[in-house]
Amino acid sequence: MVKISKNFVKELEWRGMIHDMMPGTEEQLMKEPTSAYVGIDPTADSLHIGHLVSIMMLKHFQNCGHRPIALVGGATGMIGDPSMKSSERNLIDEATLRHNEAAIKRQLSKFLDFDSEAPNAAKLVNNYDWMKDFSFLDFIRDIGKHITVNYMMSKDSVRKRISGDEREGMSFTEFTYQLVQGYDFLWLYEHEGCKLQMGGSDQWGNITTGTELIRRKLSGEAFAMTCPLITRADGGKFGKTEQGNIWLDARYTSPYTFYQFWLNVSDEDAQKYIRIFTMLTREEVEAAVAEHMQAPHQRNLQKLLAKEITVMVHGEQEYVNALNASSILFGNATSEALKALDEQTFLSVFEGVPRFELRKEQLPSDIIEMLAVTTSVFPSKGECRKMIQGGGLSINKEKVTETDFLLSEEHLLDDKYILVQKGKKNYFILKFEQ
């Protein structure tokens, strides 16, 4: 029998992870091990860092002795969610849904224990499994009659959409979303003994519809809890960059780029994020913040945050690789370290660096000819010669000392790139295709 090892509500409170909570929630969680679920949109085959808050809620929930359930919204993901969004989602077919579901479970397994024999082992469910054979007539007869239109209209997420431009408006499909999500909670309450639903603060209306449905249909008591929507100190949207989402899958966001995202957050955000996105204890967090305040320029808090979350998502080795990749750009890394980078990380490290597209038949080539005539790394041969003689030019992190140096295919990284470094900070990439 799993025992409640920690007060889940108190744990989340000091971390700044509670926005709203129904009365009686803390008492229920201290009374007995409880099951709770979070809904996850399966429209992509990877989670992104916008999902991390609710995933961390589930992780803490399991860590405190309770049972987490991750609900993949296969049915609801095909509908669209009115929670403060201005547009509807695209439909996905079942094959794509199942592929995404499997990929999401693999990622969640890095945070949650699905496989042990413990009573609080995590479980993954998909609402498509119980919604796909539920007829419309059965749904409106068994579920629709329990929730009034007045109740549904009172929700902020619905009211804001309906009071907007009528050309935009809200479809009936989206309007019924809260009923479908409410039924999920009812189904999990009946079949999995699930008494709590958690999610972002924009989900409060949908979650409480579920508790109301359980009360009206089953005379049962269920609970709701939401976390704040994460923001950046500068008012920007958390997790969004110029390149788009920061994904948890290395195919979409390299571990190096993932590490750099956390390394580059502001001091204010680092103090908030280290509470939310790591499993460090309160004492460890407070000690790390205090140390950081002594020498903020060293960015020790950001380094600790980036390490903890990169190891959790990608593993120790990818964290070490990200550190090594960082040293290539900002430290005195060797050519061996550069050659050890895979192509994706290499391109991530040198993103935005000027690039010249060339053909392999242009090799071998005299270095001065290549850098001052074939390309415009240098404005003139004389300037290139002078830089070499002054010891300021490196090819693939190795200093060039001879003005008659010959560039050949042996210098290609990943069989296509040559990295040129001019002075301390100016990099150029020569890319050779067949």
C-alpha positions as CSV (number, residue, x, y, z in Angstrom):
1,M,0.0,0.0,0.0
2,V,1.4,3.3,-1.1
3,K,1.4,5.9,1.7
4,I,1.0,9.7,1.2
5,S,4.6,10.7,1.6
6,K,4.2,14.5,1.3
7,N,1.5,17.2,1.3
8,F,1.0,17.7,-2.5
9,V,-0.8,21.0,-2.1
10,K,1.9,22.5,0.2
11,E,4.6,21.2,-2.2
12,L,3.0,23.0,-5.2
13,E,2.2,26.2,-3.2
14,W,5.9,27.0,-2.4
15,R,6.7,26.3,-6.0
16,G,4.1,28.8,-7.2
17,M,2.2,26.2,-9.1
18,I,-1.3,26.7,-7.8
19,H,-3.8,29.1,-9.4
20,D,-7.2,27.8,-8.4
21,M,-8.3,24.9,-6.3
22,M,-11.8,23.7,-5.2
23,P,-12.5,23.6,-1.5
24,G,-11.8,20.2,0.0
25,T,-9.0,19.3,-2.4
26,E,-6.2,19.4,0.1
27,E,-8.2,17.4,2.7
28,Q,-9.0,14.7,0.1
29,L,-5.3,14.4,-0.9
30,M,-4.2,14.1,2.8
31,K,-7.0,11.6,3.6
32,E,-5.9,8.9,1.1
33,P,-3.8,8.1,-2.0
34,T,-5.9,9.7,-4.9
35,S,-5.9,9.4,-8.7
36,A,-5.7,12.6,-10.7
37,Y,-5.5,13.3,-14.4
38,V,-4.2,15.9,-16.8
39,G,-5.4,16.2,-20.4
40,I,-2.8,16.3,-23.2
41,D,-3.5,17.4,-26.8
42,P,-2.2,14.7,-29.2
43,T,-2.0,16.8,-32.4
44,A,1.8,16.4,-32.6
45,D,4.1,13.5,-31.9
46,S,6.1,15.4,-29.4
47,L,5.3,17.5,-26.3
48,H,6.8,20.9,-26.0
49,I,7.8,22.9,-22.9
50,G,4.3,24.4,-22.7
51,H,3.2,21.0,-21.5
52,L,5.9,20.8,-18.9
53,V,4.0,22.5,-16.1
54,S,1.1,20.0,-16.1
55,I,3.6,17.1,-16.5
56,M,5.5,18.4,-13.5
57,M,2.3,18.5,-11.5
58,L,1.7,14.8,-12.3
59,K,5.4,14.0,-11.4
60,H,5.0,15.8,-8.0
61,F,1.6,14.0,-7.6
62,Q,3.2,10.6,-8.0
63,N,6.2,11.6,-5.9
64,C,3.8,12.5,-3.0
65,G,2.3,8.9,-3.1
66,H,-0.7,9.5,-5.4
67,R,-1.6,8.0,-8.8
68,P,-1.2,10.1,-12.0
69,I,-3.2,9.6,-15.1
70,A,-2.2,11.2,-18.4
71,L,-5.2,11.5,-20.7
72,V,-4.4,11.8,-24.4
73,G,-7.3,13.8,-25.9
74,G,-7.8,11.8,-29.1
75,A,-11.5,12.6,-29.3
76,T,-11.3,16.2,-27.9
77,G,-8.2,16.8,-30.0
78,M,-10.3,16.2,-33.1
79,I,-12.8,18.8,-32.0
80,G,-11.1,22.0,-30.8
81,D,-10.9,23.7,-27.5
82,P,-12.5,27.1,-26.8
83,S,-10.2,28.0,-24.0
84,M,-9.2,31.5,-24.9
85,K,-8.2,30.4,-28.4
86,S,-9.4,32.2,-31.5
87,S,-9.4,29.3,-33.9
88,E,-10.3,25.6,-34.2
89,R,-8.0,22.7,-34.4
90,N,-7.4,20.5,-37.4
91,L,-8.8,17.0,-37.4
92,I,-6.3,14.1,-37.3
93,D,-6.9,10.5,-38.4
94,E,-6.7,7.5,-36.1
95,A,-3.3,6.2,-37.4
96,T,-1.7,9.6,-36.7
97,L,-3.4,9.7,-33.3
98,R,-2.0,6.3,-32.3
99,H,1.4,7.2,-33.5
100,N,1.3,10.5,-31.5
101,E,0.0,8.7,-28.5
102,A,2.9,6.2,-28.4
103,A,5.4,9.0,-28.9
104,I,3.9,11.0,-26.1
105,K,4.0,8.0,-23.7
106,R,7.7,7.6,-24.4
107,Q,8.3,11.2,-23.4
108,L,6.1,11.0,-20.4
109,S,8.0,7.9,-19.2
110,K,11.0,10.1,-18.5
111,F,8.9,11.9,-15.9
112,L,6.5,9.3,-14.6
113,D,6.8,5.7,-13.5
114,F,4.4,3.7,-15.7
115,D,6.0,0.3,-15.3
116,S,6.4,-0.6,-11.7
117,E,4.0,-2.8,-9.7
118,A,3.3,0.1,-7.3
119,P,-0.4,0.9,-6.7
120,N,0.4,4.5,-7.8
121,A,2.1,3.6,-11.1
122,A,1.1,6.1,-13.8
123,K,-1.5,5.3,-16.4
124,L,-2.0,6.6,-20.0
125,V,-5.5,6.6,-21.4
126,N,-7.1,8.0,-24.6
127,N,-10.6,9.4,-24.6
128,Y,-11.0,8.3,-28.2
129,D,-11.3,4.8,-26.8
130,W,-14.5,5.5,-24.9
131,M,-15.9,8.3,-27.2
132,K,-15.6,6.6,-30.6
133,D,-18.6,4.3,-30.1
134,F,-20.7,6.8,-28.1
135,S,-23.6,7.9,-30.4
136,F,-24.7,11.4,-30.5
137,L,-28.2,10.4,-29.3
138,D,-26.8,8.5,-26.4
139,F,-24.6,11.4,-25.5
140,I,-27.3,14.0,-25.4
141,R,-29.7,11.7,-23.6
142,D,-27.2,10.5,-20.9
143,I,-24.9,13.5,-20.5
144,G,-26.4,16.6,-22.2
145,K,-29.5,16.7,-20.0
146,H,-27.4,17.1,-16.8
147,I,-25.8,20.5,-17.7
148,T,-27.8,23.5,-18.6
149,V,-27.0,25.9,-21.5
150,N,-27.0,28.7,-18.9
151,Y,-24.3,26.9,-16.9
152,M,-22.2,26.4,-20.1
153,M,-22.7,30.0,-21.2
154,S,-21.4,31.3,-17.8
155,K,-17.9,30.0,-18.5
156,D,-15.3,32.8,-19.4
157,S,-13.9,30.7,-22.3
158,V,-17.4,30.5,-23.9
159,R,-18.6,34.0,-23.1
160,K,-15.5,35.7,-24.5
161,R,-15.8,33.9,-27.8
162,I,-19.6,34.4,-28.2
163,S,-19.4,38.1,-27.4
164,G,-16.7,38.6,-30.0
165,D,-17.1,39.2,-33.8
166,E,-20.0,37.1,-35.0
167,R,-18.1,36.2,-38.2
168,E,-15.5,34.5,-35.9
169,G,-17.9,33.3,-33.2
170,M,-17.9,29.8,-31.8
171,S,-19.1,26.7,-33.6
172,F,-21.5,24.2,-31.9
173,T,-18.6,21.7,-32.0
174,E,-16.5,23.9,-29.8
175,F,-19.4,24.9,-27.6
176,T,-19.9,21.2,-26.7
177,Y,-16.2,20.8,-25.9
178,Q,-16.7,21.4,-22.1
179,L,-19.4,18.7,-22.1
180,V,-17.1,16.2,-23.8
181,Q,-14.2,17.0,-21.4
182,G,-16.7,16.8,-18.5
183,Y,-17.6,13.3,-19.6
184,D,-14.0,12.4,-19.6
185,F,-13.8,13.2,-16.0
186,L,-17.0,11.3,-15.3
187,W,-15.7,8.3,-17.2
188,L,-12.4,8.3,-15.3
189,Y,-14.3,8.8,-12.0
190,E,-16.4,5.7,-12.7
191,H,-13.7,3.5,-14.2
192,E,-10.5,4.6,-12.6
193,G,-11.6,6.1,-9.3
194,C,-10.2,9.4,-10.5
195,K,-11.3,12.3,-8.1
196,L,-9.1,15.2,-9.3
197,Q,-8.5,16.9,-12.6
198,M,-5.6,19.3,-13.0
199,G,-4.6,21.7,-15.8
200,G,-3.7,25.2,-16.8
201,S,-5.8,28.1,-15.4
202,D,-7.4,28.6,-18.8
203,Q,-9.0,25.1,-18.3
204,W,-10.8,26.0,-15.0
205,G,-14.2,26.3,-16.7
206,N,-13.9,22.9,-18.5
207,I,-12.6,21.1,-15.4
208,T,-15.4,22.4,-13.1
209,T,-18.0,21.3,-15.6
210,G,-16.6,17.8,-15.0
211,T,-17.0,18.1,-11.3
212,E,-20.5,19.4,-11.7
213,L,-21.4,16.6,-14.1
214,I,-20.1,14.0,-11.5
215,R,-22.2,15.7,-8.8
216,R,-25.4,15.9,-10.8
217,K,-25.3,12.5,-12.5
218,L,-23.6,10.3,-9.8
219,S,-24.0,12.4,-6.6
220,G,-20.2,12.1,-6.4
221,E,-17.6,14.5,-5.1
222,A,-14.7,15.4,-7.4
223,F,-12.1,18.1,-7.3
224,A,-10.3,20.6,-9.5
225,M,-6.9,22.3,-9.4
226,T,-5.2,24.6,-11.9
227,C,-1.7,26.0,-12.2
228,P,-0.9,29.5,-13.4
229,L,-0.2,30.1,-17.1
230,I,3.6,30.5,-17.2
231,T,4.8,33.9,-18.5
232,R,8.1,35.6,-19.0
233,A,9.3,38.5,-17.0
234,D,9.4,40.7,-20.1
235,G,5.7,39.8,-20.9
236,G,6.6,37.5,-23.8
237,K,5.0,34.1,-24.2
238,F,6.8,31.4,-22.4
239,G,8.3,28.7,-24.6
240,K,7.9,30.6,-27.8
241,T,11.0,31.6,-29.8
242,E,11.5,33.1,-33.2
243,Q,11.9,29.5,-34.4
244,G,8.6,28.4,-32.8
245,N,8.1,25.9,-30.0
246,I,10.8,24.4,-27.8
247,W,10.0,20.7,-28.3
248,L,11.0,17.8,-26.0
249,D,11.8,15.5,-29.0
250,A,15.4,15.9,-30.1
251,R,14.3,15.6,-33.7
252,Y,12.5,19.0,-33.5
253,T,14.7,20.8,-30.9
254,S,18.3,19.6,-30.5
255,P,19.4,19.0,-26.9
256,Y,21.9,21.8,-27.4
257,T,19.2,24.3,-28.4
258,F,17.0,23.0,-25.5
259,Y,19.9,23.6,-23.0
260,Q,20.6,27.0,-24.4
261,F,16.9,28.1,-24.0
262,W,17.1,27.5,-20.3
263,L,20.6,28.9,-20.0
264,N,19.5,32.2,-21.5
265,V,16.4,33.0,-19.4
266,S,16.5,36.1,-17.3
267,D,17.5,36.1,-13.6
268,E,13.9,36.8,-12.6
269,D,12.5,33.9,-14.8
270,A,15.3,31.6,-13.6
271,Q,14.2,32.1,-10.0
272,K,10.6,31.2,-11.0
273,Y,11.4,28.3,-13.4
274,I,13.8,26.5,-11.1
275,R,10.9,26.0,-8.6
276,I,8.4,24.8,-11.3
277,F,10.6,22.8,-13.7
278,T,12.9,20.9,-11.4
279,M,12.6,18.4,-8.6
280,L,15.1,20.3,-6.4
281,T,14.0,20.7,-2.8
282,R,13.0,24.0,-1.3
283,E,16.3,24.1,0.6
284,E,18.3,23.4,-2.5
285,V,16.4,26.0,-4.5
286,E,16.8,28.7,-1.8
287,A,20.5,27.9,-1.5
288,A,21.0,28.1,-5.3
289,V,19.1,31.5,-5.4
290,A,21.2,32.9,-2.6
291,E,24.4,31.8,-4.2
292,H,23.3,33.3,-7.5
293,M,22.5,36.7,-5.9
294,Q,26.1,36.9,-4.7
295,A,27.4,36.8,-8.3
296,P,24.6,37.1,-10.9
297,H,27.0,37.6,-13.8
298,Q,28.1,34.0,-13.4
299,R,24.6,32.8,-14.2
300,N,24.9,29.9,-11.8
301,L,21.1,29.6,-11.4
302,Q,20.5,29.4,-15.1
303,K,23.3,26.8,-15.4
304,L,21.7,24.7,-12.6
305,L,18.2,25.1,-14.2
306,A,19.5,24.1,-17.7
307,K,21.3,21.1,-16.3
308,E,18.4,19.7,-14.2
309,I,15.9,20.0,-17.0
310,T,18.1,18.9,-19.8
311,V,19.1,15.8,-17.8
312,M,15.5,15.0,-17.0
313,V,14.3,15.4,-20.7
314,H,17.4,14.2,-22.6
315,G,19.6,12.3,-20.2
316,E,23.1,12.9,-18.7
317,Q,25.0,12.3,-21.9
318,E,23.1,14.8,-24.0
319,Y,23.6,17.3,-21.2
320,V,27.4,16.7,-21.4
321,N,27.2,17.0,-25.2
322,A,25.3,20.3,-24.9
323,L,28.0,21.6,-22.5
324,N,30.8,20.6,-24.9
325,A,28.9,22.2,-27.8
326,S,28.6,25.4,-25.8
327,S,32.3,25.5,-25.2
328,I,33.0,25.3,-29.0
329,L,31.3,28.7,-29.5
330,F,32.1,30.4,-26.2
331,G,35.3,28.6,-24.9
332,N,38.6,27.2,-26.1
333,A,37.3,23.9,-27.5
334,T,39.4,21.6,-29.6
335,S,38.9,20.4,-33.1
336,E,38.2,16.9,-31.7
337,A,35.2,18.4,-29.8
338,L,34.0,20.0,-33.0
339,K,34.3,16.8,-35.0
340,A,32.3,15.0,-32.3
341,L,29.2,17.1,-33.0
342,D,26.4,15.5,-35.0
343,E,25.1,17.6,-37.9
344,Q,22.0,18.8,-36.1
345,T,24.0,20.1,-33.1
346,F,26.6,21.6,-35.3
347,L,23.9,23.6,-37.2
348,S,22.3,24.6,-33.9
349,V,25.5,25.8,-32.4
350,F,26.3,27.9,-35.5
351,E,22.8,29.0,-36.2
352,G,22.7,32.4,-37.9
353,V,26.4,32.2,-38.9
354,P,27.0,33.4,-42.5
355,R,27.1,30.4,-44.9
356,F,28.5,30.0,-48.3
357,E,27.0,27.3,-50.6
358,L,29.8,25.6,-52.7
359,R,30.4,22.4,-54.6
360,K,32.9,19.6,-53.7
361,E,34.5,19.9,-57.1
362,Q,35.9,23.3,-55.9
363,L,38.2,21.4,-53.6
364,P,41.1,21.2,-53.1
365,S,41.6,25.0,-53.1
366,D,44.2,27.4,-51.9
367,I,42.9,28.9,-48.7
368,I,43.4,32.6,-49.7
369,E,41.7,32.0,-53.0
370,M,38.7,30.2,-51.3
371,L,38.2,32.9,-48.6
372,A,38.9,36.1,-50.5
373,V,37.8,35.2,-54.1
374,T,35.5,32.2,-54.2
375,T,33.7,33.5,-51.1
376,S,33.7,36.9,-49.4
377,V,34.9,35.8,-45.9
378,F,37.7,38.4,-46.5
379,P,37.3,41.5,-48.7
380,S,40.8,41.0,-50.2
381,K,43.6,38.5,-50.6
382,G,45.9,40.8,-48.7
383,E,43.7,41.0,-45.7
384,C,43.4,37.2,-45.6
385,R,47.1,36.8,-45.9
386,K,47.7,39.3,-43.1
387,M,45.2,37.5,-40.8
388,I,46.9,34.2,-41.3
389,Q,50.4,35.7,-40.6
390,G,49.0,37.3,-37.4
391,G,47.7,33.9,-36.2
392,G,44.0,35.0,-36.3
393,L,42.5,32.4,-38.7
394,S,41.3,28.9,-37.8
395,I,39.8,26.1,-39.9
396,N,37.7,23.7,-37.8
397,K,39.2,25.1,-34.6
398,E,42.8,24.6,-35.7
399,K,45.0,27.6,-36.3
400,V,46.2,28.1,-39.9
401,T,49.9,29.2,-40.0
402,E,50.8,28.9,-43.6
403,T,49.5,31.2,-46.4
404,D,49.7,28.4,-48.9
405,F,47.4,26.1,-46.8
406,L,45.3,23.9,-49.0
407,L,41.7,23.2,-48.2
408,S,40.6,19.7,-49.2
409,E,37.8,17.2,-48.7
410,E,39.7,15.9,-45.6
411,H,38.7,19.0,-43.8
412,L,34.9,18.4,-44.3
413,L,32.9,18.0,-41.1
414,D,29.9,15.6,-41.7
415,D,31.3,15.3,-45.2
416,K,30.0,18.8,-46.1
417,Y,31.0,21.6,-43.8
418,I,34.2,23.6,-43.1
419,L,34.1,26.0,-40.2
420,V,36.1,29.2,-40.7
421,Q,37.0,31.4,-37.6
422,K,38.2,34.9,-38.3
423,G,39.6,36.5,-35.1
424,K,37.9,35.5,-31.8
425,K,34.2,35.8,-32.6
426,N,33.6,35.8,-36.3
427,Y,32.5,32.5,-37.8
428,F,31.6,31.4,-41.3
429,I,30.4,28.1,-42.7
430,L,31.5,26.7,-46.0
431,K,28.9,24.1,-47.1
432,F,30.0,21.8,-49.9
433,E,27.4,19.8,-51.9
434,Q,28.1,17.2,-54.6
